[in-house]
């Protein structure tokens, strides 16, 4: 029965029945239970052996070196990516060509092939020197003495990752309106300050999500360093110990659990970084981002430019 308040009849809204939601939820729950049962009850996984080796010294050493390789490769890749992204937007054609050639080569060849060539570096170049091209050499050193398998592993991964991150960085920089440069330049700010305080913070909103995905991908790509060969990485250690014990599946499952744990931690960190750089850009009820449009939804770049007029060099 409708209620009347202040002479106005109030309608009582009722939710429409949606049996399809309950049916789909029930079917999904049944399939999830079946998968869980198939994993837990299958004795071939040897779960007792999985948990026995999960925190063993061998597996933990593999986890440690996998994390170190991931961090070093991403640091090298990020530094190269920022440099190459800036070079690709340079007015100097030589810088643009060098950056384009670097990205073309490392994106166009498989990472596994690149790592194999890095492992052959001491064979291809027994000695490396620093000097004038086609002229005198000032410093000469043996490659095998200074380039260990660990160093070649993270350098190879970092060089490959830099090519992919360079395009991500370039896309992030291009996403910032040119009016930001113009407004800051009109105030007399130097280019380095404009890039550091105005352009990069806004570009990070676009850059962070794909970089997070690349970091997670790099964590798993480290398993390919066995091509060098580097034998302390998690997947190699798990496979090697599994073959010695004639139980490869439990050791690989233990490695997979560590990958899942680290990936979950990286996803949590990524979400917090995205939230930090996304301040002021949250969408509400499908409206345009704050400060980027008027009441009618029209774009107003002048409002975005005026945000930075109070920034001092």
C-alpha positions as CSV (number, residue, x, y, z in Angstrom):
1,X,0.0,0.0,0.0
2,X,1.4,3.4,-1.0
3,X,2.3,5.9,1.8
4,X,1.2,9.5,1.7
5,X,3.5,12.2,3.1
6,X,2.8,16.0,3.0
7,X,0.0,15.3,0.5
8,X,2.4,13.4,-1.8
9,X,1.9,9.7,-2.6
10,X,5.2,7.9,-2.1
11,X,5.8,4.9,-4.3
12,X,7.5,1.8,-2.9
13,X,10.1,0.5,-5.4
14,X,10.6,-3.3,-5.4
15,X,13.7,-5.0,-6.8
16,X,13.0,-7.1,-9.8
17,X,13.7,-10.8,-9.5
18,X,16.9,-11.8,-11.3
19,X,17.1,-15.6,-11.2
20,X,19.8,-15.6,-13.9
21,X,22.3,-14.1,-11.4
22,X,21.7,-16.8,-8.8
23,X,21.9,-19.5,-11.4
24,X,25.2,-18.2,-12.8
25,X,26.6,-17.8,-9.3
26,X,25.6,-21.4,-8.4
27,X,27.1,-22.8,-11.6
28,X,30.4,-20.8,-11.0
29,X,30.5,-22.0,-7.4
30,X,30.1,-25.6,-8.4
31,X,32.9,-25.4,-11.0
32,X,35.2,-23.7,-8.5
33,X,34.5,-26.4,-5.9
34,X,35.2,-29.1,-8.5
35,X,38.6,-27.5,-9.4
36,X,39.5,-27.1,-5.7
37,X,38.6,-30.8,-5.1
38,X,40.6,-31.9,-8.1
39,X,43.7,-30.1,-6.8
40,X,43.4,-31.0,-3.1
41,X,42.4,-34.7,-3.4
42,X,44.8,-35.6,-6.2
43,X,47.6,-37.5,-4.4
44,X,49.9,-37.1,-7.5
45,X,50.6,-33.5,-6.5
46,X,52.2,-34.8,-3.2
47,X,51.2,-31.8,-1.1
48,X,53.2,-33.0,1.8
49,X,56.3,-32.7,-0.3
50,X,55.2,-29.3,-1.6
51,X,55.0,-27.8,1.9
52,X,58.2,-29.7,3.0
53,X,60.2,-27.8,0.3
54,X,58.2,-24.6,0.2
55,X,60.6,-22.9,2.7
56,X,63.7,-24.9,2.0
57,X,67.0,-23.2,1.6
58,X,67.2,-24.0,-2.1
59,X,63.8,-22.6,-2.9
60,X,64.3,-19.5,-0.8
61,X,67.6,-18.9,-2.6
62,X,65.8,-19.1,-5.9
63,X,63.1,-16.6,-4.6
64,X,65.8,-14.2,-3.5
65,X,67.7,-14.2,-6.8
66,X,64.5,-14.0,-8.8
67,X,63.5,-10.8,-6.9
68,X,67.0,-9.3,-7.3
69,X,66.9,-10.0,-11.1
70,X,63.4,-8.5,-11.3
71,X,64.4,-5.3,-9.5
72,X,67.7,-4.8,-11.3
73,X,66.1,-5.5,-14.7
74,X,63.3,-3.0,-14.0
75,X,65.7,-0.3,-12.8
76,X,67.8,-0.6,-15.9
77,X,64.8,-0.9,-18.1
78,X,63.1,2.2,-16.6
79,X,66.2,4.3,-16.9
80,X,66.6,3.3,-20.5
81,X,62.9,3.8,-21.2
82,X,62.9,7.4,-19.9
83,X,66.0,8.2,-21.9
84,X,64.7,6.6,-25.1
85,X,61.2,8.2,-24.7
86,X,62.8,11.7,-24.4
87,X,65.2,10.9,-27.3
88,X,62.3,9.9,-29.6
89,X,60.6,13.2,-29.0
90,X,63.8,15.2,-29.5
91,X,64.2,17.6,-32.4
92,X,67.6,16.1,-33.1
93,X,67.1,13.5,-35.8
94,X,70.2,11.5,-34.8
95,X,68.8,11.0,-31.3
96,X,65.4,10.0,-32.7
97,X,67.0,7.4,-35.0
98,X,69.2,5.9,-32.3
99,X,66.2,5.5,-30.0
100,X,64.1,4.1,-32.8
101,X,66.8,1.6,-33.8
102,X,67.2,0.4,-30.2
103,X,63.5,-0.1,-29.7
104,X,63.2,-1.8,-33.1
105,X,66.0,-4.3,-32.4
106,X,65.1,-5.3,-28.9
107,X,61.3,-5.5,-29.6
108,X,61.9,-7.4,-32.8
109,X,64.0,-10.3,-31.4
110,X,62.9,-12.8,-28.8
111,X,64.2,-12.3,-25.3
112,X,65.4,-16.0,-25.2
113,X,67.5,-15.4,-28.3
114,X,69.0,-12.2,-26.8
115,X,69.9,-14.1,-23.6
116,X,71.7,-16.8,-25.6
117,X,73.8,-14.2,-27.4
118,X,74.6,-12.6,-24.0
119,X,75.8,-16.0,-22.8
120,X,78.1,-16.1,-25.9
121,X,79.5,-12.7,-25.3
122,X,82.9,-14.0,-24.0
123,X,83.1,-16.1,-27.1
124,X,82.2,-13.4,-29.5
125,X,84.3,-10.7,-27.8
126,X,87.0,-12.3,-25.7
127,X,88.3,-8.7,-25.0
128,X,86.6,-5.4,-24.9
129,X,88.3,-2.0,-25.0
130,X,87.5,1.6,-24.5
131,X,89.1,4.1,-26.9
132,X,88.7,6.0,-30.1
133,X,86.8,4.0,-32.8
134,X,89.2,2.7,-35.4
135,X,92.0,4.3,-33.4
136,X,94.0,3.7,-30.2
137,X,92.6,1.8,-27.3
138,X,93.0,3.2,-23.8
139,X,91.5,0.4,-21.6
140,X,91.4,-3.3,-22.5
141,X,89.9,-6.0,-20.3
142,X,88.9,-9.7,-20.6
143,X,85.1,-10.2,-21.0
144,X,84.9,-13.5,-19.1
145,X,86.6,-11.9,-16.1
146,X,84.2,-9.1,-15.5
147,X,80.9,-10.4,-17.1
148,X,79.5,-13.1,-14.8
149,X,76.4,-15.0,-15.7
150,X,74.4,-13.1,-13.1
151,X,75.5,-9.7,-14.6
152,X,74.7,-10.9,-18.1
153,X,71.3,-12.1,-16.9
154,X,70.0,-8.8,-15.5
155,X,71.7,-6.7,-18.2
156,X,70.0,-8.8,-20.9
157,X,66.6,-8.6,-19.2
158,X,67.0,-4.9,-18.6
159,X,67.9,-4.0,-22.2
160,X,65.0,-5.9,-23.5
161,X,62.6,-4.4,-21.0
162,X,63.8,-0.9,-21.7
163,X,62.5,-1.2,-25.3
164,X,59.0,-2.0,-24.2
165,X,58.9,0.5,-21.3
166,X,60.1,3.2,-23.7
167,X,56.9,3.1,-25.7
168,X,54.9,3.1,-22.4
169,X,56.8,6.2,-21.2
170,X,56.3,7.9,-24.6
171,X,52.6,7.2,-24.5
172,X,52.4,8.6,-21.0
173,X,54.3,11.8,-21.9
174,X,52.1,12.3,-25.0
175,X,49.0,12.0,-22.9
176,X,49.8,15.3,-21.2
177,X,48.3,18.3,-23.0
178,X,50.9,20.6,-24.7
179,X,49.3,23.5,-22.9
180,X,51.1,22.3,-19.8
181,X,54.4,23.0,-21.5
182,X,53.3,26.3,-22.9
183,X,51.9,27.6,-19.6
184,X,55.0,26.6,-17.6
185,X,57.4,27.9,-20.3
186,X,55.5,31.3,-20.3
187,X,56.4,31.5,-16.6
188,X,60.1,31.0,-17.4
189,X,60.4,27.6,-15.8
190,X,63.4,25.5,-17.1
191,X,62.6,22.3,-19.1
192,X,63.9,20.0,-16.4
193,X,61.7,21.6,-13.8
194,X,58.7,21.4,-16.1
195,X,59.3,17.8,-16.8
196,X,59.9,16.8,-13.1
197,X,57.1,18.8,-11.5
198,X,54.4,19.1,-14.1
199,X,54.6,16.6,-16.9
200,X,55.9,13.5,-15.2
201,X,53.4,13.5,-12.3
202,X,50.5,13.7,-14.7
203,X,52.0,11.1,-17.1
204,X,52.4,8.7,-14.2
205,X,48.7,8.2,-14.1
206,X,48.9,6.6,-17.6
207,X,52.3,5.0,-17.1
208,X,51.9,3.2,-13.7
209,X,49.3,0.5,-14.8
210,X,51.3,-0.9,-17.8
211,X,54.6,-0.7,-15.8
212,X,53.0,-2.7,-13.1
213,X,52.0,-5.4,-15.6
214,X,55.5,-5.3,-17.1
215,X,57.0,-5.8,-13.6
216,X,54.8,-8.8,-13.0
217,X,55.7,-10.1,-16.5
218,X,59.4,-9.6,-15.7
219,X,59.1,-11.6,-12.5
220,X,58.1,-14.6,-14.6
221,X,60.5,-13.8,-17.5
222,X,63.4,-14.3,-15.2
223,X,62.8,-18.0,-15.6
224,X,64.4,-17.7,-19.1
225,X,67.9,-16.8,-17.7
226,X,68.7,-20.5,-17.7
227,X,69.7,-19.8,-21.4
228,X,72.8,-17.9,-20.1
229,X,73.0,-20.2,-18.0
230,X,72.2,-18.8,-14.5
231,X,71.3,-21.6,-12.2
232,X,70.1,-19.8,-9.1
233,X,66.8,-18.6,-10.4
234,X,63.6,-20.0,-8.8
235,X,62.3,-22.1,-11.7
236,X,65.6,-23.6,-12.5
237,X,66.2,-24.5,-8.9
238,X,62.8,-26.1,-8.5
239,X,63.2,-28.1,-11.7
240,X,66.7,-29.2,-10.8
241,X,65.7,-30.3,-7.3
242,X,62.6,-32.0,-8.6
243,X,64.7,-34.1,-11.0
244,X,67.1,-35.1,-8.3
245,X,64.2,-36.2,-6.1
246,X,62.3,-37.8,-9.0
247,X,59.4,-35.6,-8.0
248,X,59.3,-32.6,-10.4
249,X,55.7,-31.7,-9.9
250,X,55.8,-30.9,-6.1
251,X,58.8,-28.7,-6.5
252,X,57.3,-26.8,-9.5
253,X,54.1,-26.4,-7.5
254,X,56.1,-24.9,-4.6
255,X,57.8,-22.4,-7.1
256,X,54.3,-21.6,-8.5
257,X,53.0,-20.7,-5.0
258,X,55.9,-18.3,-4.5
259,X,55.2,-16.7,-7.9
260,X,51.6,-16.2,-6.9
261,X,52.5,-14.7,-3.6
262,X,55.0,-12.3,-5.0
263,X,52.6,-11.4,-7.9
264,X,49.8,-10.7,-5.3
265,X,52.2,-8.4,-3.4
266,X,53.2,-6.5,-6.6
267,X,49.5,-6.1,-7.5
268,X,48.8,-4.6,-4.1
269,X,51.7,-2.2,-4.4
270,X,50.6,-1.2,-7.9
271,X,47.0,-0.4,-6.7
272,X,48.4,1.9,-4.0
273,X,50.7,3.7,-6.5
274,X,47.8,4.1,-8.9
275,X,45.7,5.6,-6.2
276,X,48.4,8.0,-5.3
277,X,49.0,9.4,-8.8
278,X,45.3,9.2,-9.7
279,X,44.3,11.9,-7.1
280,X,42.2,14.5,-8.8
281,X,41.4,12.4,-11.8
282,X,38.8,10.0,-10.3
283,X,35.6,9.7,-12.4
284,X,32.3,10.1,-10.6
285,X,29.1,8.8,-12.0
286,X,30.5,8.6,-15.5
287,X,31.4,12.3,-15.5
288,X,34.5,13.8,-17.0
289,X,37.6,13.8,-14.8
290,X,37.8,16.6,-12.4
291,X,39.2,19.8,-13.9
292,X,39.0,18.7,-17.5
293,X,35.6,19.8,-18.5
294,X,32.7,22.3,-17.9
295,X,29.2,21.5,-16.6
296,X,28.1,20.5,-20.1
297,X,31.0,18.0,-20.4
298,X,32.9,20.1,-22.9
299,X,36.7,20.0,-22.8
300,X,38.3,23.0,-21.2
301,X,42.1,22.7,-21.3
302,X,42.5,26.2,-19.9
303,X,41.2,25.0,-16.5
304,X,43.8,22.3,-16.5
305,X,46.5,24.8,-17.5
306,X,45.6,27.2,-14.7
307,X,46.2,24.6,-12.1
308,X,49.9,25.1,-12.5
309,X,50.2,28.8,-12.8
310,X,51.1,29.0,-9.1
311,X,54.0,26.6,-9.4
312,X,57.3,28.3,-8.8
313,X,60.5,27.1,-10.5
